[in-house]
Amino acid sequence: MGSTLRERFIQDAVAERLNGQYYRRRPAYVNTEVYTRLRRADVLLAFMRAPGRPYVVVVEAKSRSTIHQLKLRTSAHRARWAGRILSLLLIVGLLLLLGYEWYFNAWNTLLLLGLFVTGSVAITGLVTRLQLSFTQRIGAIEQLGRYPANESWIAVGSDTFARPAEEGTLRRHCRKHGVGLIVVNAAGKLTLRETPCPRHVFNDYLSRYGKRKDILAQIEQDPTYGPTPPERRQNRRRFLHIALLLALTGLLVLLGYERSYGPVVPDPFSHPRYRSPTEVVIGSPSGTVGGEVFGPTVAPGLHLGPLPQITQAPDCAVEAGGRFVVVDAVLPREEANRRLSVLRAAGLRGHELMRANCVGEADDLLVVYTGKGYPNLARAEETARAYRGVLTQLGVPVVEGRAGALVQ
């Protein structure tokens, strides 16, 4: 088994090939061990993003000797703060739940301080044991956060991780924090496992490096301008989100327009011939006018089915106390059945048949009436006038529509 890849070898491989393989900028400043005011970047790559706007890329190289900085560990500092905040929230919630009234005295102060300290220690231990994600960190990623740069990378050797799960954890956290990941093999070839997320494009991070003047003098000579590959990817994602948002907004506008100003496709049933008069509600148990119901009330949703054919003349009985009826028509038996079908199709319910001699007509005919009896002639004639108006509005021919007295 050969020797492990050293950190210096990884730095040199990245410095030699990253720009030519990925950024392809001319001219570009590339160097290793470049210092900021307080920190040292393993690899620094700088070029001009636009006139007067330098762009800085830093790379942190790690090998098997520094693998501890690439593993996920629980941050004691974050765990302590999590314990303090959670214990404080629990105490406040308990006080609100119990309706506790605060008094500024020594006993209350000692009690709350004791609860806070005990709760902080207990919750900190629990959070540390559970290894919650918000308390965990990777040292190399935190170290990169201290370097001023537009894009940040971590470079590791191909033999750095003995277990694939450790590399998968590093990739997941690099993606979460917007850090790129480079894997360097023994031949110095670079494999880009994760790409960085550009940040603060308009910031001049180069001003924080000691060699700023020398770097600018080199990269300002006939530079190549334009966005970097991570910037182009980020812009495509933004344009996709904007397009989806505009499409959703347009769909909502169309729905609102159709609801407020009319359908996009004309409604074929909007023609006046299909409109019912305001007095008649289609689908209701019976046709009504002015509060007068023509026929008995039917339970909502009940399907009445086809009209039965009358084979014998019914009796002259109507509602108790009824001496007058509203006669729709006096017809032979078959025509009376057809008349009932026409009235039913127009939305009117409750019509019935009786023998014609009940109202002083010929014995071989039937009377189609509204199904109700009225105690006096005035009420029957008033209802007959309203009934004729309903028939006219529905487009049903008026045959008689008069008040008729029952023969005693």
C-alpha positions as CSV (number, residue, x, y, z in Angstrom):
1,M,0.0,0.0,0.0
2,G,1.4,3.4,-1.0
3,S,1.8,6.4,1.2
4,T,-1.2,8.7,1.8
5,L,-1.6,11.9,-0.1
6,R,-0.1,14.8,1.7
7,E,-1.8,18.1,2.3
8,R,0.9,19.9,0.3
9,F,0.3,17.7,-2.7
10,I,-3.4,18.4,-2.6
11,Q,-2.8,22.1,-2.5
12,D,-0.4,22.1,-5.5
13,A,-2.8,19.9,-7.5
14,V,-5.7,22.3,-6.9
15,A,-3.6,25.4,-7.6
16,E,-2.4,23.9,-10.8
17,R,-5.6,22.6,-12.3
18,L,-8.7,24.2,-10.7
19,N,-8.7,27.3,-12.9
20,G,-8.0,25.5,-16.2
21,Q,-10.5,22.8,-15.5
22,Y,-13.4,24.8,-14.0
23,Y,-13.2,28.6,-14.1
24,R,-11.0,29.1,-17.2
25,R,-10.2,32.7,-16.5
26,R,-7.4,34.7,-18.1
27,P,-5.5,36.1,-16.4
28,A,-5.9,34.7,-12.9
29,Y,-3.8,34.8,-9.8
30,V,-3.2,31.4,-8.2
31,N,-1.0,30.8,-5.2
32,T,-0.8,28.7,-2.0
33,E,-0.4,29.7,1.6
34,V,-1.8,33.2,1.1
35,Y,-2.4,35.2,4.2
36,T,-5.3,37.5,5.1
37,R,-4.8,39.9,8.0
38,L,-5.3,37.1,10.5
39,R,-5.8,33.8,8.6
40,R,-4.0,31.8,5.9
41,A,-5.8,30.3,2.9
42,D,-4.3,27.1,1.6
43,V,-5.1,28.1,-2.0
44,L,-6.2,31.5,-3.3
45,L,-7.6,32.0,-6.8
46,A,-8.5,35.5,-7.9
47,F,-9.6,37.0,-11.3
48,M,-11.8,39.9,-12.5
49,R,-15.5,39.2,-12.5
50,A,-16.3,42.5,-14.1
51,P,-14.5,45.8,-14.6
52,G,-13.3,47.0,-11.2
53,R,-14.7,43.9,-9.4
54,P,-12.2,41.2,-8.4
55,Y,-13.5,37.8,-7.5
56,V,-11.9,35.6,-4.8
57,V,-12.0,31.8,-4.5
58,V,-10.4,30.1,-1.5
59,V,-9.6,26.3,-1.0
60,E,-9.0,24.6,2.3
61,A,-6.9,21.4,1.8
62,K,-7.2,18.4,4.1
63,S,-5.6,15.0,4.3
64,R,-5.8,11.9,6.5
65,S,-3.6,13.6,9.0
66,T,-6.2,16.3,9.5
67,I,-9.3,14.1,9.1
68,H,-10.6,15.0,12.5
69,Q,-11.5,18.4,11.1
70,L,-13.7,16.7,8.4
71,K,-15.8,14.6,10.8
72,L,-19.1,15.7,12.3
73,R,-18.8,16.6,15.9
74,T,-21.0,18.1,18.5
75,S,-20.1,21.7,19.4
76,A,-19.9,22.1,23.1
77,H,-20.5,25.9,22.7
78,R,-23.7,25.3,20.7
79,A,-24.9,22.6,23.1
80,R,-24.5,24.9,26.1
81,W,-26.4,27.7,24.5
82,A,-29.1,25.3,23.4
83,G,-29.4,24.1,27.0
84,R,-29.7,27.7,28.3
85,I,-32.3,28.8,25.9
86,L,-34.4,25.7,26.2
87,S,-34.3,25.7,30.0
88,L,-35.3,29.4,30.0
89,L,-38.2,28.7,27.6
90,L,-39.4,25.8,29.9
91,I,-39.3,28.0,33.0
92,V,-41.2,30.8,31.3
93,G,-43.8,28.3,30.0
94,L,-44.2,26.7,33.4
95,L,-44.8,30.1,35.0
96,L,-47.4,31.1,32.4
97,L,-49.1,27.7,32.8
98,L,-49.3,27.9,36.6
99,G,-50.2,31.6,36.6
100,Y,-47.2,32.3,38.8
101,E,-47.1,35.9,40.2
102,W,-43.5,37.1,40.5
103,Y,-42.4,38.8,43.7
104,F,-38.9,40.2,44.0
105,N,-37.6,38.5,47.1
106,A,-34.7,36.3,47.8
107,W,-36.5,32.9,47.9
108,N,-38.1,33.4,44.5
109,T,-34.8,34.6,43.0
110,L,-32.8,31.6,44.4
111,L,-35.5,29.2,43.2
112,L,-35.6,30.4,39.7
113,L,-31.8,30.6,39.5
114,G,-31.5,27.1,40.7
115,L,-34.1,25.8,38.2
116,F,-32.3,27.6,35.4
117,V,-28.8,26.2,36.3
118,T,-30.1,22.7,36.9
119,G,-32.2,22.8,33.7
120,S,-29.3,24.1,31.6
121,V,-27.0,21.4,32.8
122,A,-29.5,18.6,32.3
123,I,-30.7,19.8,28.8
124,T,-27.1,20.4,27.7
125,G,-26.2,16.9,28.6
126,L,-29.3,15.6,26.8
127,V,-28.7,17.6,23.7
128,T,-25.0,16.4,23.6
129,R,-26.1,12.8,24.0
130,L,-28.8,13.0,21.3
131,Q,-26.4,14.7,18.9
132,L,-29.0,17.0,17.5
133,S,-28.2,18.5,14.1
134,F,-28.3,22.2,15.1
135,T,-25.5,21.6,17.6
136,Q,-23.2,19.6,15.3
137,R,-20.5,21.1,13.1
138,I,-17.5,20.2,10.8
139,G,-14.4,22.1,11.8
140,A,-13.1,22.6,8.2
141,I,-16.4,24.2,7.1
142,E,-16.3,26.6,10.1
143,Q,-12.7,27.4,9.3
144,L,-13.6,28.3,5.7
145,G,-16.2,30.7,7.0
146,R,-13.4,32.8,8.5
147,Y,-11.8,33.3,5.1
148,P,-13.1,36.3,3.0
149,A,-14.1,34.9,-0.4
150,N,-16.9,34.8,-3.0
151,E,-16.6,31.0,-3.3
152,S,-15.1,28.4,-0.9
153,W,-14.0,24.9,-1.5
154,I,-12.7,22.0,0.6
155,A,-10.1,19.7,-1.1
156,V,-9.4,16.2,0.2
157,G,-7.4,13.3,-1.0
158,S,-9.1,10.3,-2.5
159,D,-7.7,8.2,0.3
160,T,-8.8,10.5,3.1
161,F,-11.9,8.7,4.1
162,A,-11.9,5.0,5.0
163,R,-15.6,4.8,5.1
164,P,-18.0,6.1,2.4
165,A,-20.5,7.2,5.1
166,E,-18.0,9.8,6.4
167,E,-17.5,11.3,2.9
168,G,-21.3,11.3,2.4
169,T,-21.7,13.3,5.7
170,L,-19.1,15.8,4.5
171,R,-20.8,16.2,1.1
172,R,-24.2,16.7,2.8
173,H,-22.9,19.5,5.0
174,C,-20.9,21.1,2.2
175,R,-24.1,21.3,0.2
176,K,-26.0,22.7,3.2
177,H,-23.4,25.5,3.8
178,G,-22.8,26.3,0.1
179,V,-19.2,24.9,0.1
180,G,-17.7,23.1,-2.8
181,L,-15.9,19.7,-2.4
182,I,-12.9,18.6,-4.5
183,V,-11.4,15.1,-4.4
184,V,-7.8,14.7,-5.6
185,N,-6.4,11.3,-6.6
186,A,-2.8,10.1,-6.6
187,A,-2.3,11.4,-10.2
188,G,-3.4,14.9,-9.2
189,K,-6.7,14.7,-11.1
190,L,-9.5,16.8,-9.6
191,T,-13.1,15.4,-9.2
192,L,-15.7,18.1,-8.3
193,R,-18.1,16.3,-6.0
194,E,-20.0,19.5,-4.8
195,T,-20.0,23.0,-6.3
196,P,-20.0,26.1,-4.1
197,C,-22.8,28.6,-3.7
198,P,-21.5,32.2,-4.6
199,R,-22.1,34.8,-2.0
200,H,-21.9,38.6,-1.9
201,V,-20.9,38.9,-5.5
202,F,-20.5,42.7,-5.3
203,N,-18.2,42.6,-2.2
204,D,-14.5,43.3,-2.7
205,Y,-13.0,40.5,-0.6
206,L,-9.5,41.0,-2.1
207,S,-9.0,44.2,0.0
208,R,-8.6,41.9,3.0
209,Y,-5.5,40.2,1.6
210,G,-2.0,41.5,2.1
211,K,-1.0,41.2,-1.6
212,R,-4.0,43.0,-3.0
213,K,-2.0,45.5,-5.1
214,D,0.2,42.8,-6.6
215,I,-2.8,40.6,-7.3
216,L,-4.8,43.4,-9.0
217,A,-1.8,44.4,-11.1
218,Q,-1.7,40.8,-12.5
219,I,-5.4,40.1,-13.0
220,E,-6.3,43.5,-14.6
221,Q,-4.2,42.9,-17.7
222,D,-6.7,42.0,-20.5
223,P,-9.0,40.1,-18.2
224,T,-11.9,37.7,-19.2
225,Y,-15.2,38.9,-17.7
226,G,-18.4,37.0,-17.0
227,P,-20.2,35.0,-14.3
228,T,-18.6,31.9,-12.9
229,P,-20.2,28.4,-13.3
230,P,-21.7,28.4,-9.8
231,E,-23.2,31.8,-10.6
232,R,-24.7,30.6,-13.9
233,R,-26.2,27.6,-12.1
234,Q,-27.6,29.9,-9.4
235,N,-29.1,32.3,-12.0
236,R,-30.8,29.4,-13.8
237,R,-32.3,28.3,-10.6
238,R,-33.5,31.8,-9.9
239,F,-35.0,32.2,-13.4
240,L,-36.8,28.9,-13.0
241,H,-38.3,30.1,-9.7
242,I,-39.3,33.4,-11.2
243,A,-41.0,31.5,-14.2
244,L,-42.9,29.2,-11.8
245,L,-44.0,32.2,-9.8
246,L,-45.2,34.1,-12.9
247,A,-47.0,31.0,-14.1
248,L,-48.7,30.5,-10.8
249,T,-49.6,34.3,-10.7
250,G,-51.0,34.1,-14.2
251,L,-53.1,31.1,-13.4
252,L,-54.6,32.8,-10.3
253,V,-55.3,36.0,-12.4
254,L,-57.1,33.9,-15.0
255,L,-59.2,32.2,-12.3
256,G,-60.0,35.5,-10.8
257,Y,-60.9,37.0,-14.1
258,E,-63.2,34.1,-15.0
259,R,-64.9,34.4,-11.7
260,S,-65.3,38.2,-11.7
261,Y,-65.8,39.0,-15.4
262,G,-67.2,35.9,-16.9
263,P,-66.0,32.6,-18.3
264,V,-63.2,32.4,-20.9
265,V,-65.4,30.0,-23.0
266,P,-69.0,31.4,-23.4
267,D,-71.6,29.5,-21.4
268,P,-73.9,27.8,-23.9
269,F,-76.8,28.0,-21.4
270,S,-76.5,31.8,-20.9
271,H,-79.0,32.4,-23.7
272,P,-82.2,34.1,-22.5
273,R,-84.3,31.1,-23.6
274,Y,-82.7,29.0,-20.8
275,R,-83.4,31.5,-18.1
276,S,-86.1,30.9,-15.5
277,P,-88.1,33.7,-14.0
278,T,-87.1,34.9,-10.6
279,E,-90.3,33.6,-9.0
280,V,-89.5,30.0,-10.0
281,V,-86.5,28.1,-8.6
282,I,-85.5,25.2,-10.8
283,G,-84.7,22.2,-8.7
284,S,-86.9,23.2,-5.8
285,P,-89.7,21.0,-4.7
286,S,-92.4,22.9,-6.5
287,G,-93.0,26.0,-8.7
288,T,-93.8,29.1,-6.6
289,V,-95.0,32.6,-7.2
290,G,-95.4,35.3,-4.6
291,G,-95.2,32.7,-1.9
292,E,-98.0,30.5,-3.4
293,V,-96.8,26.9,-3.9
294,F,-98.4,25.1,-6.8
295,G,-98.6,21.6,-5.4
296,P,-97.5,19.8,-2.2
297,T,-94.0,20.3,-0.7
298,V,-91.5,17.6,-1.7
299,A,-88.4,16.8,0.4
300,P,-85.2,18.4,-1.2
301,G,-83.2,16.0,-3.3
302,L,-86.2,13.6,-3.9
303,H,-86.3,12.4,-7.5
304,L,-89.9,12.2,-8.5
305,G,-89.3,10.0,-11.6
306,P,-91.5,9.8,-14.7
307,L,-95.1,10.9,-14.5
308,P,-97.5,7.9,-14.2
309,Q,-100.3,7.5,-16.8
310,I,-103.8,8.0,-15.4
311,T,-106.1,5.1,-16.3
312,Q,-109.2,6.1,-14.3
313,A,-110.8,9.3,-13.2
314,P,-109.9,10.4,-9.7
315,D,-112.4,11.6,-7.1
316,C,-113.4,15.2,-6.7
317,A,-111.8,15.4,-3.2
318,V,-109.4,18.4,-2.5
319,E,-108.0,19.9,0.6
320,A,-110.4,20.2,3.6
321,G,-112.3,23.5,3.2
322,G,-111.5,23.9,-0.4
323,R,-114.4,24.9,-2.6
324,F,-112.5,26.4,-5.6
325,V,-109.5,25.2,-7.7
326,V,-107.2,26.7,-10.3
327,V,-108.0,24.9,-13.5
328,D,-105.1,24.6,-15.9
329,A,-106.9,22.7,-18.7
330,V,-109.9,20.4,-19.3
331,L,-108.8,17.7,-21.8
332,P,-109.3,14.2,-22.8
333,R,-107.4,11.5,-20.9
334,E,-104.3,11.2,-23.2
335,E,-104.0,14.9,-23.7
336,A,-104.3,15.5,-20.0
337,N,-101.3,13.1,-19.4
338,R,-99.3,15.0,-22.0
339,R,-100.2,18.3,-20.4
340,L,-98.9,17.0,-17.1
341,S,-95.6,16.1,-18.7
342,V,-95.2,19.6,-20.2
343,L,-95.8,21.2,-16.9
344,R,-93.4,18.9,-15.2
345,A,-90.7,19.6,-17.8
346,A,-91.1,23.4,-17.1
347,G,-90.3,22.9,-13.5
348,L,-93.8,22.9,-12.0
349,R,-94.8,20.3,-9.5
350,G,-97.9,19.2,-7.7
351,H,-100.5,19.2,-10.5
352,E,-103.2,16.6,-10.2
353,L,-106.2,15.3,-12.2
354,M,-109.9,15.1,-11.4
355,R,-113.1,14.2,-13.3
356,A,-114.4,17.1,-15.4
357,N,-117.9,16.8,-13.9
358,C,-116.4,17.9,-10.6
359,V,-116.3,21.4,-12.1
360,G,-119.4,21.1,-14.2
361,E,-117.8,19.9,-17.4
362,A,-118.4,16.7,-19.6
363,D,-118.0,13.4,-17.9
364,D,-115.5,12.0,-20.5
365,L,-112.9,14.7,-19.8
366,L,-110.3,15.3,-17.1
367,V,-109.4,18.5,-15.3
368,V,-105.7,19.4,-14.8
369,Y,-105.5,21.6,-11.7
370,T,-102.7,22.9,-9.4
371,G,-103.5,20.4,-6.7
372,K,-104.8,22.8,-4.1
373,G,-108.2,24.0,-3.0
374,Y,-109.2,27.5,-2.0
375,P,-112.0,28.6,0.4
376,N,-113.3,31.5,-1.7
377,L,-113.5,32.6,-5.3
378,A,-111.4,35.8,-4.8
379,R,-108.4,33.8,-3.6
380,A,-108.7,31.3,-6.4
381,E,-108.9,34.1,-9.1
382,E,-105.9,35.9,-7.7
383,T,-103.9,32.7,-7.7
384,A,-105.1,31.9,-11.3
385,R,-103.8,35.3,-12.5
386,A,-100.4,34.7,-10.9
387,Y,-100.4,31.2,-12.3
388,R,-101.0,32.4,-15.9
389,G,-98.1,34.8,-15.4
390,V,-95.8,32.0,-14.4
391,L,-96.8,29.9,-17.4
392,T,-96.1,32.9,-19.8
393,Q,-92.6,33.5,-18.3
394,L,-91.8,29.8,-18.6
395,G,-92.9,29.7,-22.2
396,V,-95.7,27.2,-21.5
397,P,-98.9,27.7,-23.5
398,V,-101.8,28.8,-21.3
399,V,-104.8,26.6,-22.0
400,E,-107.3,28.0,-19.5
401,G,-105.7,29.1,-16.2
402,R,-109.0,30.0,-14.5
403,A,-110.7,29.6,-11.2
404,G,-113.3,26.8,-11.1
405,A,-115.9,26.0,-8.5
406,L,-116.4,22.4,-7.3
407,V,-119.9,21.0,-7.8
408,Q,-121.4,20.1,-4.5
